[in-house]
Every structure is written in C-alpha cells, then in structure tokens.
Amino acid sequence: MAQRKVDHNRMLADARTIRENISRARGYLRRDDFYRCIEAANDALVLKSTSSALGMGRSEVDLLFVEMCDDFSRHPRVIAFLESLGVCGGPFLRYKSGDETLLIKKLTAFRLKMEELEEQAAAKEEKRRNAQREEWLALGRECLDQKSFPKGKVYLRRLVENYGDEPGMIREVGKLFADAGLLPEASEMFMLAIERFPSDQQAWRMAIDAWDALGEFKQAEALYLDAVKTFGGHPMTFLNIAKFYMKWHKKDDAYDYAQRALDLDATLAEAKAIQDAIENR
C-alpha cells in the first residue's frame, strides 16, 4: 500500500512538472524566445519519455503536448524559418505519444540550425561593419589631406556616430582633426572620448594639448586637475602641470607643482629648474 502511494505521488509530480514545462515553453513561444521555448519543451518531452506511468494525468498531458506542437508549427517565424531552409508542407511537429525522442531530435536540430544561421548572419554583419568603418575612415582622412574640411568632417562624424562605442575610435578621429589643424573639432572629440572612456589616458593627454594649443587654459587646467583625481599623482604629471602653469604665467602654481613633482622624484632636473627660474626672477 505504501509503495502504491509513493508511485501515485510520483505520477502526480511528474504530470505537474510536465504541465509546468509545457506552459513555460508556450509562454516563451509567445515572446518569440525560441531557444528557451525549445529547452522547456525538451524538458517536458524527456520527462514524458522516462515516466513509465502518469496515471489519470496522461490524457491531459498528451493533449497539452498536441497543443504545444501545434502552436510551434503554426508560429509565423517558425514557418518563415523553415521555408527559408526549403522545408514546407505539413506541420513541423505533430505529437503522438511514444514519439517524444523523435520530437526532441527535431526541436534540437531546429535550434542548432537557427544558431548556425544566426552566427553566419552576425559574422556577415561584422564584416560589413568593418568594411564600412574602414571606408569612412579612409575617405575622411583623404578629404582632410586635400583640405576638403567640410566633407571630411561629414565622414568622420558619421564614423563617430556609428562606431563611437569602439575603444580608441573617437580619439583617432580627434587626432585626425588635430593633425589637420582643426583644433576646436579635435577638442570636441577628445572630450567625447573621455566621457565615453574615462580610463583612456591618451585621450586626456590629447585633450589637454588641444585646449592648450587653442589658448583655452582654463579648460586645460580643469582637465589636468581632473586627471590627477582620476589617475592619481605622478611626478611627470606634476611636472607637466608645473610647465603648463609657467606657460600661463601662474608662477606660484608652477612652483607648487614643481615641488610636488620633486617630493615624489627628487631627481627631476626640470622641476628644480622651474623653481630656480621662479626664485631668480
């Protein structure tokens, strides 16, 4: 009697788990999430194929499998995908008790083929994007070399709009502008690069140089000080700030940062020279 009760409880549990997996599969199908749909459907089919008995729940489970297979076979994207493979005609899945292993194989083959084609499409799209990026970069550089600045800006700004999420891309565009003497445009790009990639030290350096070259010392100073907060104090950074303040004729600040550089590296002759020049003025 006890064994019969255990078997009965197991039948109920198996039937309940199968129903839950079928419900999950149909829910994922409604959301066009085919991979999760197939995973849940296969879980249900595996349990059905390994359950020797389901008791009174068998007829309900069989009906749910029929409905799930019909839903899958009638789904517009499933039909379109199969037609793209040349698979037409009757329903892709037709449930019959005892065919669970066959249905698992068909669903697994469907998933593997979909994954394969998605990977091929992604590789093709990546190749297209790479080719487009190189084309715009080459055209933008060529236009700047030929002093066709408006046209060059169009290509390079298009590059930033479409590929600005790639590390180094915005900075590279900024450098092209800087090399062409377009310092305001270069500064804009370097600042955008810093915003997108705060750890890009080259972008910080180039932005400071661009603002400095434009005579926008306030902007350059702000970046220098933010760079110290971001990357920490380094003797060469402090020396560069001291040299910058000397250029700006802010000698007290220059002396202070020369001292900070010397505190970290007493061998920096340039820092000592700055202090000597200020003391002997």
C-alpha positions in Angstrom: 0.0 0.0 0.0 2.8 2.4 0.9 4.6 1.7 -2.4 1.4 2.3 -4.3 1.1 5.7 -2.6 4.7 6.6 -3.5 4.1 5.7 -7.1 0.9 7.6 -7.2 2.6 10.7 -5.7 5.4 10.4 -8.2 2.9 10.2 -11.1 1.3 13.4 -9.9 4.6 15.1 -9.5 5.8 14.1 -13.0 2.5 15.2 -14.6 2.7 18.5 -12.8 6.3 19.1 -13.8 5.4 18.3 -17.5 2.5 20.7 -17.4 4.7 23.4 -16.0 7.4 22.9 -18.6 4.8 22.9 -21.4 3.3 26.1 -20.0 6.8 27.7 -19.9 7.5 26.6 -23.5 4.3 28.1 -24.8 5.0 31.3 -22.9 8.4 31.6 -24.4 7.0 30.9 -27.8 4.5 33.8 -27.5 7.6 36.0 -26.8 9.5 34.7 -29.8 12.1 33.3 -27.4 12.7 30.1 -29.4 15.8 28.8 -27.6 14.1 28.9 -24.2 10.9 27.5 -25.7 12.8 24.5 -27.1 14.7 24.0 -23.8 11.4 23.9 -21.8 9.7 21.7 -24.4 12.5 19.2 -24.4 12.5 19.1 -20.6 8.8 18.2 -20.8 9.4 15.6 -23.6 12.3 14.0 -21.8 10.3 13.6 -18.6 7.4 12.2 -20.5 9.6 9.6 -22.3 11.2 8.5 -19.0 8.0 8.3 -17.0 6.7 4.8 -17.1 3.2 5.9 -16.0 1.3 9.1 -15.4 -1.9 7.7 -14.2 -5.0 9.8 -14.8 -2.9 12.7 -15.8 -1.7 11.1 -19.1 -4.6 12.2 -21.2 -4.3 15.8 -20.1 -0.5 15.8 -20.7 -1.0 14.3 -24.2 -3.5 17.0 -25.0 -1.1 19.7 -23.8 1.7 18.3 -26.0 -0.6 18.3 -29.0 -1.5 22.0 -28.4 2.2 22.9 -27.8 3.3 21.2 -31.0 0.5 22.8 -33.0 1.4 26.3 -31.6 5.0 25.8 -32.5 4.3 24.6 -36.0 1.8 27.4 -36.7 4.1 30.2 -35.4 4.8 32.7 -38.3 8.5 33.0 -37.6 8.9 29.2 -37.3 7.1 28.8 -40.7 9.2 31.5 -42.3 12.4 30.0 -40.9 11.6 26.5 -42.2 10.6 27.9 -45.6 13.9 29.6 -45.8 15.5 26.2 -45.4 13.2 24.7 -48.1 11.1 22.8 -45.5 7.5 23.2 -46.5 4.4 21.1 -46.4 2.7 19.7 -43.2 3.3 20.7 -39.6 6.9 20.6 -38.4 5.8 19.0 -35.1 3.0 16.5 -34.8 2.6 14.9 -31.4 1.9 11.3 -30.9 2.5 9.5 -27.6 5.7 7.5 -27.9 7.3 9.9 -30.4 8.9 12.0 -27.7 12.5 11.1 -28.7 11.8 12.0 -32.3 10.3 15.4 -31.3 13.3 16.1 -29.1 15.6 15.4 -32.1 13.6 17.7 -34.4 13.5 20.5 -31.9 17.2 20.2 -31.2 18.0 20.2 -34.9 15.8 23.3 -35.3 17.7 25.1 -32.6 21.1 24.1 -33.9 20.3 25.3 -37.4 18.9 28.6 -36.1 22.1 29.1 -34.0 24.3 28.3 -37.1 22.4 30.8 -39.3 22.4 33.5 -36.7 26.2 33.1 -36.2 26.7 33.3 -40.0 24.5 36.4 -40.2 26.4 38.0 -37.3 29.7 37.3 -39.0 28.5 38.8 -42.2 27.2 41.9 -40.4 30.5 42.3 -38.6 32.4 42.0 -41.9 30.1 44.7 -43.4 30.6 47.0 -40.4 34.3 46.6 -40.6 34.4 47.4 -44.3 32.1 50.5 -43.8 34.3 51.7 -40.9 37.5 51.5 -42.9 35.9 53.2 -45.9 34.6 56.2 -43.9 38.0 56.4 -42.1 39.9 56.4 -45.4 37.6 58.9 -47.0 37.6 61.2 -44.0 41.4 61.2 -43.9 41.7 61.7 -47.6 39.4 64.7 -47.5 41.3 66.3 -44.7 44.6 65.8 -46.5 43.1 67.5 -49.5 41.8 70.4 -47.3 38.2 69.5 -48.1 37.4 70.0 -44.5 33.5 70.1 -44.6 33.4 66.8 -46.5 36.0 65.2 -44.2 34.0 66.3 -41.1 30.9 64.6 -42.5 32.7 61.2 -43.0 34.5 61.4 -39.6 31.4 62.5 -37.6 29.4 59.7 -39.3 32.2 57.3 -38.1 31.9 58.5 -34.5 28.1 58.2 -34.6 28.2 54.6 -35.8 31.4 53.3 -34.2 32.0 55.6 -31.3 31.4 52.7 -28.9 34.7 51.1 -30.0 37.6 51.9 -27.8 40.1 54.4 -29.4 37.8 55.3 -32.4 36.7 58.7 -31.1 40.3 59.5 -30.1 41.5 58.5 -33.5 39.1 60.9 -35.2 40.1 63.6 -32.8 43.8 63.1 -33.7 42.9 63.3 -37.4 41.2 66.7 -36.7 44.2 67.9 -34.7 46.7 66.8 -37.3 44.6 68.8 -39.9 44.7 71.9 -37.6 41.0 71.7 -36.7 41.6 72.1 -33.0 38.0 73.0 -31.9 36.8 69.8 -33.6 39.7 67.9 -32.1 38.9 69.2 -28.6 35.3 68.2 -29.0 36.2 64.6 -30.0 38.8 64.2 -27.2 36.3 65.4 -24.6 33.7 62.9 -26.0 36.3 60.2 -25.9 37.0 61.0 -22.2 33.3 60.9 -21.5 32.8 57.5 -23.1 36.1 56.0 -22.0 37.3 57.8 -18.8 40.3 55.5 -18.4 41.7 56.4 -21.9 44.8 58.3 -20.7 45.8 59.2 -24.3 42.5 61.0 -24.8 43.1 63.0 -21.7 46.6 64.0 -22.9 45.4 64.9 -26.4 42.5 66.9 -25.0 44.8 68.9 -22.7 47.2 69.6 -25.6 44.3 70.7 -27.9 42.9 73.1 -25.3 46.4 74.4 -24.6 47.1 75.0 -28.3 43.8 76.9 -28.5 44.9 79.1 -25.6 41.9 77.8 -23.6 44.0 77.5 -20.4 41.0 77.2 -18.1 39.8 74.1 -19.9 43.3 72.6 -19.9 43.8 73.3 -16.2 40.4 71.7 -15.4 41.4 68.6 -17.3 44.9 68.4 -15.6 43.3 68.6 -12.2 40.6 66.1 -13.0 43.3 63.8 -14.4 45.2 63.8 -11.1 41.9 62.9 -9.3 41.2 60.1 -11.9 44.7 58.6 -12.3 46.4 59.8 -9.1 49.5 61.9 -8.7 52.6 61.0 -10.7 55.9 63.0 -10.7 55.8 63.5 -14.5 52.1 64.6 -14.3 53.0 67.2 -11.7 56.0 68.3 -13.8 53.8 68.8 -16.8 51.3 70.8 -14.8 54.2 73.0 -13.5 55.4 73.6 -17.1 51.8 74.4 -18.1 51.4 77.0 -15.3 54.8 78.5 -16.3 53.4 79.0 -19.8 50.3 80.5 -18.3 52.4 82.8 -16.2 51.0 81.5 -13.0 54.3 81.2 -11.2 53.1 80.4 -7.7 51.1 77.4 -9.0 54.1 76.4 -11.2 56.4 76.4 -8.2 53.9 74.4 -6.1 53.5 71.6 -8.7 57.2 71.6 -9.3 57.6 70.9 -5.6 55.0 68.1 -5.7 57.0 66.5 -8.6 60.2 66.8 -6.6 58.6 65.3 -3.5 57.9 62.2 -5.5 61.1 62.2 -7.5 63.9 64.3 -6.3 66.0 63.7 -9.5 63.7 65.6 -11.8 66.0 68.3 -13.0 63.3 70.1 -15.0 61.2 70.6 -11.8 64.2 72.0 -10.0 65.0 74.3 -13.0 61.4 75.7 -12.8 61.8 76.5 -9.2 65.2 78.1 -9.8 63.8 80.2 -12.6 61.0 81.4 -10.4 63.2 82.1 -7.4 65.7 84.1 -9.6 63.1 86.2 -11.4 
